[in-house]
Amino acid sequence: MKTIRREQRDHRMKMSGSLVGMKKPGRGGTGCSRQMLTIIVALVLLNVTTLYAQKPDRTKPPMPGPAPALKLPGIQRFTLSNGMTIVLMEKHGVPVVQMNLLVKTGSAYDPADRSGLASLTTDMMDEGAGKRNALELADAIDFLGASISTGSGMHTSSISLHTPLAKLDQAIPLMADIAIRPTFPADELARKRKERLTTLLQWHDEPRAIASVIVNKTLFGTHHPYGLPTMGNEQAIRSISVDDLKRFHSTSFHAGNATLIVVGDVIPKTLLPKLEAAFGKWQKKAGTKHTWPATKQVDSRKIYLVDKPAAAQSEIRIGRLGVERMTEDYFPLLVMNTVLGGSFTSRLNQNLREQHGYSYGASSYFDFRPLPGPFLASSAVQTAVTDKALTEFMKELNGILQPVPDEELTRAKNYLALGYLDNFQSVSQVAGQLAELVTYNLPEDYFNTYIQRVLSVSKADVERVAKKYLDPETVAIIVVGDQKTIEQGVRDLKLGPMEILSVEDVLGKAPVIESK
C-alpha cells in the first residue's frame, strides 16, 4: 500500500509540475486550452480513484472460463495397393511429420509358453533391419535428425517415426525396413535377454514392481494375459529364440494387420506415392481371431500382505475388475474417477497427502482396454501409518457412492474439459489420439464432441456408475511393506482375511545373471 501511495504522490507532483510550466493561453501563445487542462486533471483523478478502487477478491479462486471448442482438421483415409490403410491428418503449422504404424498384436497374443514374446519382438526390431546393423541403423536415423521407436502394449504394437519434413523421403525407407525387414541378430538378442533378466532381478528390491505384479496376478490369474508381466518371466525370456521372434513377426506384422497414421505438414498428392513405394509390396495376410479366458470379478474383500523387510514405505493397491473401453459409461466413469482419484484435487489425494500427510500422492484409475481392465486405487505411504492410510482409502471408496456436491462435480468436469486440448499440442500427441480412434473404431467426430460429452455428465450419472462399478466390500487389498511393523495394525482394521506372502511367492526366485 505504501508503494501505491508513493507512486500516486509522484504521479500528482509530476503532473502538477507540468501544469506550472505551461504557458497561459492568449494571443500568439502555444499553451494548451483550458478545456485540455480540465481533461488532463480529470484523467489524473480517475487514475487515482481506480488505484484505490481495484482490490482483488482473494477469498476464493477465480472462476474458469468456458471450455474452448476443439476443431481439428478432417481425418482422411486412403488404401495402398496391398490393402494397407493410411489415416492422415494434415497439420501445416510446423514442417515436421509424425508417422505411427499401428499393428494389432501385443502381449495378449503371446503363446502360453512364450510370455513376453511380443514385447521382445518389437524391442528387437530396431536392432538391425534391411542391410544395416543396429549401429548403422541408429547412425542413419540420427543423421536425419529424426527418431524412430518401437514398442508394444497389450493389444497393439507400434513403430513411430518423427522427422523434419525436409528429411521425410530418407526417413520413410528406414521406418519400412524396421517394420518389414528386421534381422533379429543373435548377439543383440543375447544383450536384450540379459537386460530383461537384470530387470527381473531388480524387481525383487522394488516394492512398486512387486505390487504391480501381484495386483495383476490376483485380479486376472496366471492363465489370462492381463495377469502376467508383459516383459515375460525368467523361463520364457531364457527360452525365446531368434526363430521365435521371426515367426511372431511374420505372423503378426503384415499389411492386413496394420494401419499407418500420419500427422504433419504433408498433402496426399505427394505423400501417398512415397508410402506406396515403401510399404506397397508388404504382403497382406488373412487375419486370425483370438479369444481369451473369461475373468471373474472379485467376490469378497481380502488382504494380501507381501513382506518387504525394512521397507521405508508401504505400497497400497486396492483393486477389482473394471470395464472395457467401449462401455457406454465411459464418460460418467471419467468424471466420477476424477472426483475420487483422477486429479491433484481429487478426494484421495487431498485426504492422504494434503490433509493427513501420509503420502506424496494418492490416485485411482480405470485402465480401459479392449477387455475389462483393472480399477485401482493406490499410493505409497509411510510405513508407520499404513493402517491409518487404509482407513482413509476405505472412507473415500465408500464416500464416492454418495451423491457428489454440485461444486465438486463442476470442478471435475472442468478439469477434464479444460485440459483436453493439451492432448493435441504436437503432431506426436495428435497421432497418439488417432491411434485410440483407430484401435477402438471410434466415430470420426469423437475428438470434436469429447468436451460436450464430458460436460453433459450429470450428478445422477456419477452416482449410478459409482454404485455399479465400485464395491468396497469386494476388493483385493494389496500391501507391500515391512510385515513386522504393519501386520498387527492392518489386522486390527478387520477389513477381511489376510494372506502373508514373500517376495519370492510373487516374483519367483531372483534370476542368476551370468557374468559374460
C-alpha positions as CSV (number, residue, x, y, z in Angstrom):
1,M,0.0,0.0,0.0
2,K,2.9,2.4,0.8
3,T,4.3,1.7,-2.6
4,I,1.0,2.5,-4.3
5,R,0.6,5.8,-2.4
6,R,4.2,6.8,-3.2
7,E,3.5,6.1,-6.9
8,Q,0.3,8.2,-6.7
9,R,2.1,11.1,-5.0
10,D,5.0,11.1,-7.5
11,H,2.4,11.0,-10.3
12,R,0.5,14.0,-8.9
13,M,3.7,16.0,-8.4
14,K,4.8,15.2,-11.9
15,M,1.5,16.4,-13.4
16,S,1.5,19.5,-11.2
17,G,5.0,20.5,-12.3
18,S,3.9,20.0,-15.9
19,L,1.0,22.3,-15.5
20,V,3.0,25.1,-13.8
21,G,5.4,25.2,-16.7
22,M,2.7,25.6,-19.3
23,K,2.2,29.0,-21.0
24,K,-1.1,30.7,-20.4
25,P,-3.4,30.8,-23.3
26,G,-3.5,34.1,-25.2
27,R,-2.6,35.7,-28.4
28,G,0.3,34.1,-30.1
29,G,0.6,31.7,-27.1
30,T,1.5,28.0,-27.5
31,G,0.0,26.7,-24.3
32,C,-2.9,24.2,-24.1
33,S,-6.5,25.4,-23.8
34,R,-8.5,25.4,-20.5
35,Q,-10.5,22.5,-21.9
36,M,-7.4,20.4,-22.4
37,L,-6.3,21.2,-18.8
38,T,-9.6,20.1,-17.5
39,I,-9.4,16.8,-19.4
40,I,-5.9,16.1,-18.0
41,V,-6.9,16.8,-14.4
42,A,-9.9,14.6,-14.8
43,L,-7.8,11.7,-16.1
44,V,-5.4,12.1,-13.2
45,L,-8.2,12.0,-10.7
46,L,-9.7,9.0,-12.5
47,N,-6.4,7.2,-12.3
48,V,-6.0,7.8,-8.6
49,T,-9.6,6.7,-7.9
50,T,-9.0,3.5,-9.9
51,L,-5.9,2.6,-8.0
52,Y,-7.8,2.8,-4.7
53,A,-10.9,1.0,-6.1
54,Q,-9.2,-2.1,-7.7
55,K,-8.9,-4.5,-4.8
56,P,-8.9,-8.2,-6.0
57,D,-11.1,-10.6,-4.1
58,R,-8.7,-13.1,-2.7
59,T,-11.2,-15.0,-0.7
60,K,-11.9,-17.5,-3.5
61,P,-10.2,-18.7,-6.7
62,P,-11.3,-17.0,-9.9
63,M,-14.0,-18.9,-11.9
64,P,-12.7,-20.7,-15.0
65,G,-13.9,-19.5,-18.4
66,P,-15.9,-21.7,-20.8
67,A,-14.2,-24.7,-22.2
68,P,-12.8,-23.9,-25.7
69,A,-14.1,-25.8,-28.6
70,L,-11.8,-28.3,-30.3
71,K,-11.9,-28.1,-34.1
72,L,-9.4,-30.4,-35.7
73,P,-8.7,-30.8,-39.5
74,G,-10.6,-33.6,-41.2
75,I,-9.4,-37.2,-40.9
76,Q,-8.6,-38.6,-44.4
77,R,-8.4,-42.3,-45.1
78,F,-6.6,-44.0,-48.0
79,T,-5.7,-47.5,-49.0
80,L,-2.4,-48.7,-50.6
81,S,-2.4,-51.2,-53.4
82,N,-1.8,-54.0,-50.9
83,G,-4.9,-53.0,-48.9
84,M,-2.9,-51.3,-46.1
85,T,-4.9,-48.4,-44.5
86,I,-3.5,-44.9,-44.2
87,V,-5.1,-42.4,-41.8
88,L,-3.9,-38.8,-42.4
89,M,-4.5,-35.6,-40.6
90,E,-2.8,-32.5,-42.2
91,K,-1.1,-30.1,-39.8
92,H,0.7,-27.4,-41.7
93,G,1.9,-25.1,-38.9
94,V,5.3,-26.6,-38.4
95,P,7.4,-28.5,-41.0
96,V,7.5,-31.9,-39.2
97,V,5.8,-35.2,-39.7
98,Q,4.8,-37.9,-37.2
99,M,4.1,-41.4,-38.6
100,N,2.8,-44.2,-36.3
101,L,2.5,-47.7,-37.7
102,L,-0.2,-49.4,-35.5
103,V,-0.2,-53.2,-35.6
104,K,-3.0,-55.3,-34.0
105,T,-0.8,-57.5,-31.8
106,G,0.7,-57.3,-28.3
107,S,1.4,-59.3,-25.2
108,A,-2.3,-60.5,-25.1
109,Y,-1.3,-62.6,-28.2
110,D,1.8,-64.2,-26.6
111,P,1.8,-68.0,-26.7
112,A,1.3,-69.6,-23.3
113,D,4.9,-70.8,-23.1
114,R,6.4,-67.7,-24.5
115,S,5.3,-64.9,-22.2
116,G,7.0,-61.6,-23.3
117,L,7.4,-62.7,-26.9
118,A,5.5,-59.6,-28.4
119,S,7.4,-57.2,-26.2
120,L,10.8,-58.7,-27.0
121,T,10.0,-58.9,-30.8
122,T,9.2,-55.2,-31.0
123,D,12.2,-54.4,-28.8
124,M,14.4,-56.2,-31.3
125,M,13.0,-54.7,-34.5
126,D,15.2,-51.6,-34.5
127,E,18.4,-53.6,-33.5
128,G,19.1,-54.3,-37.2
129,A,16.9,-54.0,-40.2
130,G,17.3,-54.2,-44.0
131,K,21.1,-54.1,-44.8
132,R,22.0,-52.2,-41.6
133,N,23.1,-53.5,-38.3
134,A,22.0,-51.8,-35.0
135,L,24.7,-49.1,-35.0
136,E,24.4,-48.3,-38.7
137,L,20.6,-48.0,-38.4
138,A,20.9,-45.7,-35.3
139,D,23.5,-43.6,-37.2
140,A,21.3,-43.3,-40.2
141,I,18.3,-42.1,-38.1
142,D,20.4,-39.7,-36.1
143,F,22.0,-38.2,-39.3
144,L,18.5,-37.2,-40.4
145,G,17.6,-35.5,-37.1
146,A,14.8,-38.0,-36.9
147,S,13.7,-40.5,-34.2
148,I,12.2,-44.0,-34.6
149,S,10.9,-46.0,-31.7
150,T,9.3,-49.4,-31.3
151,G,7.0,-50.8,-28.6
152,S,4.1,-53.0,-27.7
153,G,1.2,-52.9,-25.3
154,M,-1.5,-55.5,-24.5
155,H,-3.3,-55.4,-27.8
156,T,-1.3,-53.2,-30.1
157,S,2.3,-52.7,-31.2
158,S,3.8,-49.7,-32.9
159,I,6.7,-48.2,-34.8
160,S,6.8,-44.5,-34.6
161,L,8.7,-42.0,-36.7
162,H,9.2,-38.3,-36.0
163,T,11.1,-36.4,-38.7
164,P,11.7,-33.0,-40.2
165,L,9.7,-32.6,-43.4
166,A,12.9,-32.0,-45.3
167,K,14.1,-35.5,-44.4
168,L,10.9,-37.4,-44.9
169,D,12.0,-39.0,-48.1
170,Q,15.0,-40.6,-46.5
171,A,13.2,-41.4,-43.2
172,I,10.3,-43.4,-44.6
173,P,12.5,-46.2,-46.1
174,L,14.3,-46.6,-42.7
175,M,10.9,-47.0,-41.0
176,A,9.8,-49.5,-43.6
177,D,13.0,-51.6,-43.1
178,I,12.3,-51.8,-39.4
179,A,8.6,-52.7,-39.9
180,I,9.1,-55.2,-42.8
181,R,12.7,-56.4,-42.7
182,P,14.1,-56.7,-39.2
183,T,17.0,-59.1,-39.0
184,F,16.9,-60.1,-35.3
185,P,20.6,-60.6,-34.8
186,A,21.5,-63.2,-32.2
187,D,24.1,-61.1,-30.4
188,E,21.5,-58.3,-29.9
189,L,19.0,-60.9,-28.6
190,A,21.6,-62.1,-26.1
191,R,22.1,-58.5,-24.9
192,K,18.3,-57.8,-24.6
193,R,17.9,-61.1,-22.8
194,K,20.4,-60.1,-20.2
195,E,18.8,-56.6,-19.8
196,R,15.5,-58.2,-19.1
197,L,16.8,-60.7,-16.6
198,T,18.6,-57.9,-14.8
199,T,15.3,-56.0,-14.6
200,L,13.6,-59.1,-13.1
201,L,16.4,-59.2,-10.6
202,Q,15.9,-55.5,-9.7
203,W,12.2,-56.0,-9.2
204,H,12.9,-58.1,-6.1
205,D,14.1,-54.8,-4.4
206,E,11.3,-52.6,-5.8
207,P,8.1,-52.6,-3.8
208,R,6.2,-50.8,-6.6
209,A,7.1,-53.5,-9.1
210,I,6.1,-56.2,-6.6
211,A,2.8,-54.6,-6.0
212,S,2.1,-54.3,-9.8
213,V,2.8,-58.0,-10.4
214,I,0.7,-59.3,-7.5
215,V,-2.3,-57.0,-8.3
216,N,-2.5,-58.3,-11.9
217,K,-2.0,-61.9,-10.8
218,T,-4.7,-61.6,-8.1
219,L,-7.3,-59.9,-10.3
220,F,-6.8,-61.9,-13.5
221,G,-5.0,-65.1,-12.6
222,T,-2.0,-66.6,-14.4
223,H,-3.9,-68.0,-17.3
224,H,-5.1,-64.6,-18.6
225,P,-2.6,-62.4,-20.4
226,Y,-3.6,-59.4,-18.2
227,G,-2.3,-61.4,-15.2
228,L,1.2,-61.8,-16.5
229,P,4.1,-59.2,-16.8
230,T,4.2,-58.0,-20.4
231,M,8.0,-58.4,-20.2
232,G,7.7,-62.2,-19.6
233,N,9.1,-64.4,-16.8
234,E,12.6,-65.8,-16.5
235,Q,11.9,-69.1,-18.1
236,A,10.3,-67.5,-21.2
237,I,13.0,-64.9,-21.5
238,R,15.7,-67.5,-21.5
239,S,13.9,-69.8,-23.9
240,I,12.8,-67.3,-26.6
241,S,15.0,-67.8,-29.7
242,V,15.7,-65.8,-32.9
243,D,13.3,-68.2,-34.8
244,D,10.6,-67.4,-32.3
245,L,11.0,-63.7,-33.0
246,K,10.9,-64.2,-36.7
247,R,7.9,-66.4,-36.5
248,F,5.9,-64.0,-34.4
249,H,6.9,-61.1,-36.7
250,S,5.9,-63.0,-39.8
251,T,2.5,-63.9,-38.3
252,S,1.6,-60.6,-36.8
253,F,3.3,-57.9,-38.8
254,H,1.7,-57.7,-42.2
255,A,-0.2,-55.1,-44.3
256,G,-3.6,-56.6,-43.4
257,N,-3.0,-56.2,-39.7
258,A,-1.5,-52.7,-39.8
259,T,-2.7,-49.1,-40.0
260,L,-0.3,-46.2,-40.8
261,I,-1.2,-43.0,-39.0
262,V,0.3,-39.8,-40.5
263,V,0.1,-36.3,-38.9
264,G,2.0,-33.3,-40.2
265,D,2.9,-30.9,-42.9
266,V,2.1,-33.1,-45.9
267,I,-0.6,-33.5,-48.5
268,P,-1.9,-36.7,-50.1
269,K,-0.7,-36.0,-53.6
270,T,3.0,-36.0,-52.6
271,L,2.7,-38.4,-49.6
272,L,0.9,-41.4,-51.0
273,P,3.5,-42.2,-53.7
274,K,6.2,-42.3,-51.1
275,L,4.2,-44.6,-48.9
276,E,3.3,-46.8,-51.8
277,A,7.0,-47.2,-52.7
278,A,8.0,-48.1,-49.2
279,F,5.0,-50.2,-48.0
280,G,3.1,-51.2,-51.1
281,K,4.8,-54.5,-51.6
282,W,4.4,-55.5,-47.9
283,Q,2.5,-58.8,-48.0
284,K,-1.1,-58.8,-46.8
285,K,-2.3,-61.9,-44.9
286,A,-5.6,-63.1,-43.6
287,G,-6.4,-62.0,-40.1
288,T,-6.8,-64.5,-37.3
289,K,-9.3,-64.3,-34.5
290,H,-8.1,-64.6,-31.0
291,T,-10.0,-65.5,-27.8
292,W,-9.1,-65.1,-24.2
293,P,-10.1,-66.8,-21.0
294,A,-13.1,-65.3,-19.1
295,T,-12.3,-63.3,-16.0
296,K,-14.2,-63.4,-12.7
297,Q,-15.0,-60.3,-10.6
298,V,-13.6,-60.2,-7.0
299,D,-16.3,-61.6,-4.8
300,S,-15.1,-60.7,-1.3
301,R,-12.7,-58.5,0.5
302,K,-9.2,-59.9,1.2
303,I,-5.8,-58.5,2.2
304,Y,-2.6,-59.7,0.6
305,L,0.4,-58.6,2.6
306,V,3.8,-59.0,0.9
307,D,6.6,-58.8,3.3
308,K,9.4,-56.5,2.3
309,P,11.6,-56.2,5.4
310,A,12.8,-52.7,6.4
311,A,10.8,-51.1,3.7
312,A,10.6,-47.3,4.4
313,Q,7.1,-47.1,2.8
314,S,4.1,-49.4,2.2
315,E,2.8,-49.7,-1.3
316,I,-1.0,-49.9,-1.2
317,R,-3.2,-51.1,-4.1
318,I,-7.0,-51.6,-3.8
319,G,-8.5,-53.2,-6.9
320,R,-11.2,-55.1,-8.7
321,L,-12.1,-55.7,-12.3
322,G,-13.1,-52.6,-14.2
323,V,-14.8,-52.3,-17.6
324,E,-13.8,-52.4,-21.2
325,R,-13.0,-49.2,-23.2
326,M,-16.2,-49.3,-25.3
327,T,-18.6,-49.2,-22.4
328,E,-21.5,-46.8,-22.7
329,D,-20.5,-45.5,-19.2
330,Y,-17.1,-44.3,-20.4
331,F,-17.7,-40.5,-19.8
332,P,-19.5,-40.8,-16.5
333,L,-16.7,-43.1,-15.3
334,L,-14.1,-40.5,-16.3
335,V,-15.9,-37.8,-14.3
336,M,-16.5,-40.0,-11.3
337,N,-12.9,-41.1,-11.1
338,T,-11.7,-37.6,-11.5
339,V,-13.6,-36.8,-8.3
340,L,-12.3,-39.8,-6.5
341,G,-8.6,-40.0,-7.5
342,G,-8.0,-38.8,-11.0
343,S,-6.6,-35.3,-10.3
344,F,-4.5,-33.4,-7.8
345,T,-7.6,-32.0,-6.1
346,S,-9.3,-35.4,-6.0
347,R,-10.6,-36.8,-2.7
348,L,-7.9,-39.4,-2.3
349,N,-5.0,-37.0,-2.9
350,Q,-6.5,-34.3,-0.8
351,N,-7.1,-36.7,2.0
352,L,-3.9,-38.7,2.2
353,R,-1.5,-36.0,1.0
354,E,-2.9,-32.6,1.9
355,Q,-5.0,-33.4,5.0
356,H,-3.0,-36.1,6.7
357,G,0.4,-36.0,5.1
358,Y,0.6,-39.8,4.8
359,S,1.8,-39.8,1.3
360,Y,3.3,-37.7,-1.6
361,G,0.3,-38.6,-3.6
362,A,-2.7,-40.9,-3.9
363,S,-4.8,-41.7,-7.0
364,S,-7.2,-44.0,-8.7
365,Y,-7.9,-45.0,-12.3
366,F,-9.8,-47.3,-14.6
367,D,-7.5,-49.0,-17.1
368,F,-9.7,-49.1,-20.2
369,R,-8.8,-51.9,-22.6
370,P,-10.5,-54.0,-25.3
371,L,-11.3,-56.4,-22.5
372,P,-12.2,-55.2,-19.0
373,G,-9.0,-54.0,-17.3
374,P,-8.4,-53.2,-13.6
375,F,-9.7,-50.5,-11.4
376,L,-7.1,-49.5,-8.9
377,A,-6.7,-47.0,-6.1
378,S,-3.1,-46.7,-5.0
379,S,-0.4,-44.9,-3.0
380,A,2.9,-45.3,-1.3
381,V,2.5,-44.3,2.3
382,Q,4.8,-44.0,5.3
383,T,5.2,-47.4,7.0
384,A,4.1,-46.2,10.4
385,V,0.7,-45.0,9.1
386,T,-0.2,-48.0,6.8
387,D,-3.3,-48.9,8.8
388,K,-4.4,-45.3,9.1
389,A,-4.0,-44.8,5.3
390,L,-6.1,-47.9,4.6
391,T,-8.8,-46.5,6.8
392,E,-8.8,-43.3,4.7
393,F,-8.9,-45.3,1.5
394,M,-11.9,-47.2,2.6
395,K,-13.6,-44.0,3.7
396,E,-13.2,-42.4,0.3
397,L,-14.3,-45.5,-1.6
398,N,-17.5,-45.6,0.5
399,G,-17.9,-41.8,0.2
400,I,-17.9,-41.8,-3.6
401,L,-21.1,-43.9,-3.5
402,Q,-23.0,-40.9,-2.1
403,P,-24.2,-38.0,-4.3
404,V,-21.4,-35.7,-5.3
405,P,-21.9,-32.0,-4.4
406,D,-22.5,-29.7,-7.4
407,E,-19.4,-27.7,-6.9
408,E,-17.2,-30.8,-6.8
409,L,-18.9,-32.2,-9.9
410,T,-18.4,-29.0,-11.8
411,R,-14.7,-28.8,-10.9
412,A,-14.2,-32.4,-12.1
413,K,-15.9,-31.8,-15.4
414,N,-14.0,-28.5,-15.9
415,Y,-10.7,-30.3,-15.2
416,L,-11.4,-32.8,-17.9
417,A,-12.9,-30.4,-20.4
418,L,-10.4,-27.5,-20.0
419,G,-7.4,-29.9,-20.1
420,Y,-8.5,-31.9,-23.1
421,L,-6.9,-29.6,-25.7
422,D,-3.5,-30.3,-24.1
423,N,-3.6,-33.7,-25.8
424,F,-3.4,-32.0,-29.2
425,Q,-0.4,-29.6,-28.9
426,S,2.1,-31.5,-31.1
427,V,1.9,-33.9,-34.1
428,S,3.1,-36.7,-31.9
429,Q,0.2,-36.1,-29.5
430,V,-2.4,-35.9,-32.3
431,A,-1.1,-39.2,-33.8
432,G,-1.4,-40.8,-30.4
433,Q,-5.0,-39.7,-30.1
434,L,-5.7,-41.0,-33.6
435,A,-4.3,-44.4,-32.5
436,E,-7.0,-44.7,-29.9
437,L,-9.6,-43.8,-32.6
438,V,-8.3,-46.5,-34.9
439,T,-7.9,-49.1,-32.2
440,Y,-11.5,-48.8,-30.9
441,N,-13.1,-47.7,-34.2
442,L,-14.4,-44.5,-32.6
443,P,-16.6,-42.2,-34.7
444,E,-14.7,-39.5,-36.6
445,D,-16.3,-36.7,-34.7
446,Y,-15.2,-38.2,-31.4
447,F,-12.5,-35.5,-30.6
448,N,-14.7,-32.6,-31.5
449,T,-17.6,-33.9,-29.4
450,Y,-15.5,-35.0,-26.4
451,I,-15.8,-31.9,-24.3
452,Q,-19.5,-31.6,-24.7
453,R,-19.9,-35.2,-23.7
454,V,-17.9,-34.6,-20.6
455,L,-19.9,-31.5,-19.7
456,S,-23.2,-33.3,-20.2
457,V,-22.4,-35.9,-17.4
458,S,-24.9,-35.4,-14.6
459,K,-24.8,-35.9,-10.8
460,A,-27.1,-38.9,-11.3
461,D,-24.7,-40.4,-13.9
462,V,-21.8,-40.2,-11.4
463,E,-23.7,-41.8,-8.6
464,R,-25.0,-44.5,-10.8
465,V,-21.6,-45.6,-12.2
466,A,-20.0,-45.4,-8.8
467,K,-22.5,-47.8,-7.3
468,K,-22.4,-50.0,-10.4
469,Y,-18.6,-50.4,-10.7
470,L,-17.2,-49.8,-7.2
471,D,-18.0,-52.0,-4.3
472,P,-15.7,-51.5,-1.3
473,E,-16.9,-54.8,0.1
474,T,-15.5,-56.8,-2.8
475,V,-12.0,-55.6,-3.4
476,A,-8.5,-57.1,-3.3
477,I,-6.3,-55.1,-0.9
478,I,-2.6,-55.4,-1.6
479,V,0.0,-54.1,0.8
480,V,3.8,-54.5,0.1
481,G,5.8,-53.4,3.2
482,D,7.5,-54.4,6.4
483,Q,5.4,-57.1,7.9
484,K,6.9,-56.9,11.3
485,T,5.9,-53.2,11.6
486,I,2.5,-53.1,9.8
487,E,0.8,-56.5,10.2
488,Q,-0.9,-56.1,13.5
489,G,-2.3,-52.6,12.7
490,V,-3.7,-53.8,9.4
491,R,-5.3,-56.9,11.1
492,D,-6.9,-54.7,13.7
493,L,-8.9,-52.9,11.0
494,K,-10.8,-56.1,10.4
495,L,-11.1,-55.5,6.6
496,G,-11.0,-59.2,5.8
497,P,-8.9,-62.3,5.9
498,M,-5.2,-61.8,5.4
499,E,-2.7,-63.8,3.4
500,I,1.0,-63.3,4.1
501,L,3.3,-63.7,1.1
502,S,7.1,-63.4,0.4
503,V,8.6,-61.6,-2.5
504,E,9.6,-64.9,-4.0
505,D,5.9,-66.0,-3.7
506,V,5.1,-63.2,-6.0
507,L,8.1,-63.0,-8.4
508,G,9.7,-66.4,-8.0
509,K,13.4,-66.8,-7.2
510,A,15.7,-64.0,-8.3
511,P,17.4,-64.9,-11.6
512,V,21.1,-65.5,-11.6
513,I,22.8,-63.3,-14.2
514,E,25.8,-64.7,-16.0
515,S,28.9,-62.6,-15.9
516,K,29.6,-63.0,-19.6
